[in-house]
């Protein structure tokens, strides 16, 4: 897919002494800022404005620059310096403080935003400096499918030459005011003259194409533009490429490559593949910092569903073995020599026999089959898939 670029912009080539009514110029400025906000440069614009206004002392800005703060930072559009100086400085300080961490290290990333933003501001300044033509663009929805541009001559003469509108990416028609109460369909203003009755340019954006991004289908509106030709003036209103839903919304829910997610499905969705390393396994965070646990490296595997216990796994303990002892251990001393008390005892002989105190080794019978212990946690099975 081509890169998402902001093509803005509102740019004007204005001749001295002619231009556009200030009242509706704000719409042109806001359109330029909107173009940036829906492009991939929306984050860089904040960094650009931070660099432009937060790295300098507020007191060094002249009145014109302070008016631009109203326009560019706060989006007020008037730029007439109506905000008090103290209030503007306070609000700017708060804005700079809020955006410091996200903007201070991005000074090399927003050259495109500088080009877009400066062109929009120059167009707005040129528009507000002149009073003879009122240009009022109306964007009717978020993806700018329907655009109305009201044109009206506000000068003292009979009108100004109008060469029509050249659309790119749009199909346009015209509604002219022949009289106070009559509106006609026309290809241009009557007689090629824009008068104080005005004309409305009615444009519809070309149908979008369907694209695949991050495994999802989106509508892509190609860049477009409306070139409005007036005598001594050429006004170009450009429209950025847009993805529906808008790119910042996609980015908010964007799933990066190699992300692993669990699905309640039999197969991985499009753009995903099975995460084979996770089959039958739980997920453990890598590292060890602050956990007090052993370090775990990326994609390391370990553990078991069952474990066999050994004596080393047992805490110190004792067994009671009941024994029955009907005798007595003691020392017996015999008498040597014959006993002549009688004829019958003449052949008897007693020797000395010593039996010491002693013990015997006793072994109990083995018990238990030695089956492994199941240490599996209660679980529910889901399909693990990795983003391609």
N, C-alpha and C positions, 0 to 999 in steps of 0.2 A: 504494500500500500504506500502511496506517496506520503511524504512527510506532511504533517499538519502545519501549515504556515498561515500566519496572519498577513493578509495582503492589503490591508487597509487602504486605502485609508481615505479620509476625507481630504482631498487636495484641491487647490484652486489655482488657476492662472488668472489673476485679476488685473484689469487695466486701471490706471489711475482714474479716480472720479466716479467709478461705478462699482456697485457691489450689492450687498444683501442686507435686509433689515435685521437689526440686532436682536429683536425680540425672539426670533425663531432660530437664531444661530446656535443657541444652546443645544438644540436637538442634533445638530451636526457634530458638535463636540462630544455629546454623550454617545452618539453612534460610534465615533472613533474609539472611545474608551471601551464601549461594549465589544467592539471587534477584538480588542486585545483580551478582554476578560474571557471570551469563549475560545480563545486560541491556546496553543501550548505555551504561549508567552505570558499567561496571566500571572504566574508566580514571579517571573522576572520583572514585571512592571513595578511591583512593590519594591524590589531591590533597586531598580532604576530611580524611582522617586526618593528612596532613602538616600541614595548617593547624591542626588541633586539638591536635596533640601536639608538633610540631617547632618551632613558633614561640614556645614558652614555655619557661621554665626548668623543668627536671624537678623541682627542689627545691620549686617552688610547688604541685605537685600533692599533694592529700591522699591518704590511704590508699585511699579509694574510687575516686578517679580513677586511681591507679596500678593498681588491680585491673582497671579497664576497659581499660587498655593491654594486659593479657594477653588480654582477650577480643577487642577490636576489631582490634588491630594484629597480634597473633600467633595469634589464633584458638584459644587454649587452652580457652576456655569456662568454666573453673572460676572464674576471677576472685576466687580466695580469697587472693590475695597470697602464695602459697606460694613464688614466685620471689624470690630475694634481691634487695634493693633495688639493690645494685651491679650484679648481673647484668642486671636489667631495664633499668637506665639504659644499660649498655653496649650491649645489644641494640637499644634504641630509638635510640641515637646512630647505630649502624650502619645501621639501617633508614632513618633520616632522610637520612643521607648518600647512600645508594643511590638514594633517590627524589627527591632535591632538584631535579635538572635537569628532570624530567618533571612536577613538581607545583607548583613555586613560582610559576608564572605562570597557574595555572588557578583562582584563588580565586573567580572569578565564575561558574564553570561547574558547580558541584556542589550547588546548593540542593536539587535533587530527592534527591540522595544523603543530604544532611543529614536530610531528612524521613524517608527510608526507614531510615537507620541509627539515628537516635534512637528511632524507634518500635520497632525490633527490640530495642534495648538496654533500653528501658523494659519491654517484654514479658518479656524474660529476667529483669530485676531483680524484677518482680512475681512471676514464677514461682518463683524461688529463695527468695523471702521466706516462702513458705507450704508446708505439708507434707501436706495432706489428700487431694489427688488426684494420681495419677501419670499423666501424659500422655506417651506415647512415640510420636512420629511416625516412621515408617520409609519412606524414599523408596527404591524398589527399583531405579531406573535413572536415567540422566542426564536424560532428558526428563520424569521424574516422571509417567509414564503410570500406574503402579500405586503407590498410597499406602495404607499401613496405619497406623492410629492406635489404639494400645492404650490403653485407659482403665481405671483401677483405683482404687477408693476405698481410702485408706490410713489413714483416721481411726479413732477409737475407737467410733463409733456403728455403726448398722446399714447406713448408706449415705448417698448424696446423690441428690437428684432429678436425673434425666437426661432432657432433652427431645429427644434425638436429634441428628442431624447434618443440616444443610441444605447440599447440595452445589450448586456452580455450575461447570459445565464438567466435572463428574464424575458418575458413576453409582455409588452406594454401597449396600452391604449390610452386615449385622451378624452377628457371631458372638458369641453369649453363652455363658457357662459356667453351665449349670443346676446341675451338680454337679462334683465334682472331675474326673470322667472323661468327662463328657458335654458336648459342644459342640453348640449348636443354631443354626440359621439363624433370624433374627428381624428385625423391622423396627425394634426398639428394645430396650432392656434390659427384662427382665421386670418388670412392675409399674411401669415408668418409674423404676426405682431402680438406681443404679450402686452395686454392692456390692464387697466385697473379692475376689469371684470374677472381676470384670473383664468387659470387653467389647472386642471388636476391630471397628473400623470399617474395612471393606474397600472401597476406592474405585478405579475405573478411569477414566482421563481419556478425554474424548470424542475421537473420531477426528479427526486433523488435516485441514486443508484444504491443497491444493496451491497454491503461489503462485510467481510468476516474480520473480526478483530478480537483476539484473545478468546477464540472459540465461540464468539457470540456474533449475531447478525445485527447490523446497524444500518441506518439510512445515512448516506453521505450526500450533502448538498455541495456541489462544486462552487468554487469562487465565482462571484458575479460582480457586475458593476453597472452603474447608470451614468452615462455621460450626458449632461444637460448643456445644450448650446444656446448661449445668449450673446447678443452683440457685446463684444469687448470682454466677455466672461466665458470661461469654460469650467464647469463644476463637475468633478468626478466623485461620485459616492460609490465606494467599493465595499464589497461584502466578503467576509472571510469564508473559507471552506468550513463547513460545520458538520459535525456528527450528531445524529439524533439518537439517544439523548446527548446533551452537550458534553464536550470533551472533559471539562472539569468534573462532571458527574461520573463519567467513565473512570477517570483517574482515581476518584475517591473509592470506587469499588474494584479497582484493578487488582488482579491476582498475578503476581510476578512469576516468571519462569522458575521451575523447580520447586514451587510450593507444593506441599503435600496436604491433601484434604481427605476427609472420610465421607463416603456417599452411601446412602441407603438405596443401592442399585446393584443389578447383576453385572453391569459393565461400566467402565469409565466413560464419561461424556466425551464429546468431540474435543480434541485439543489436549486430552489427558491420556496418560498411560498407567497401567498398574504399577504400584510401588512394591516391587517384589521383595525388597529387603524387610518390609514391614509385615509380611504375611505371618500370622500367628504370634506376633510380638506386640508388646506395648511400646509407647514412645517415651523416651527419657531425654530430658534436656542435656545438651552437651556442656562441658566445662565442670568446674567444681568451686569456683570462687564464692566464698561466703556460705557454702552449703554444709561444710563439714563432712562431705561425702567424697568418695574416690572420684578422680577425674574421669570424665566420659568424653571420648573423641567422636568426631562426626562419623556417622554410619557404623560405629562400633557395635558389636553384638555380644550379648552375655546373658547370664541367667538361665534357669531351667524351670520347667513346670513341676518337676518332682525332685526330691533330694533324699539320699540314703544317709541315715545317721550312723555315726561311729561312736566309740567310747569318748573320743575327743570332743564330741558335741554335747556330752552329758555334763551336768554340774557335779561337783563333789557330793557323794552320797554314801550311805551304808545300807547293808542288808542284814536282817535278823534271821539267823539259822538256828532253829530249836534242836537241841541234842538231848538224848537220854543216857545217863551214866549211872550204872548200878554198882560199880566197883569203886575202889579207893586207891589212889596211887600213893605208895609208901615204900619205905626201905625195910627189907626183911633180912635178918642175920641168922644163918644156920649155925649149928654146933658140930664141929668135927670130932671124930673119934667114935668108938662104939659105945653102946649102952648095954651094960651088963646086968641090968636089973633082973633079967630073966634069961633062961636058955633060949627062949624064942626070939629075944631081941639081940642076941649076940652078933648077928650079921648085919644089923642096921648101921648105916653110915650117913651122917648129915654133913653136907658141904656148905660153904658160905656163898649165898646168892644175893646179889645187890640189884634191885630194880629202882632206877632213878625216877624222879618226877619228869614227866614228858607230855607232849601234845601230839595230836595227829592232824594231818592236812585233810580238810573236808571240802569237797567240790560238789556244788549243787548241779542239778540237771539243767541243760540249756532250755531257754523258753523264748518263743517268738519266732515268726517266719522270716523277719528281716525285710518286710515289704517297704518300698520307697514311700516317703511322705508326699502327698499332693499339696503343693503350695500355691495353686492357681487362684487368683482373685476372681470373684464373680465378674462376668464380662458379657458384652453384647457384641456380636460380630458386624462390622461394617467394612465396606470396600475402600481400601486406601489407594488413592490415585495421585500421580505426580503431574504437575503442569508442564507441558512440553514447551 
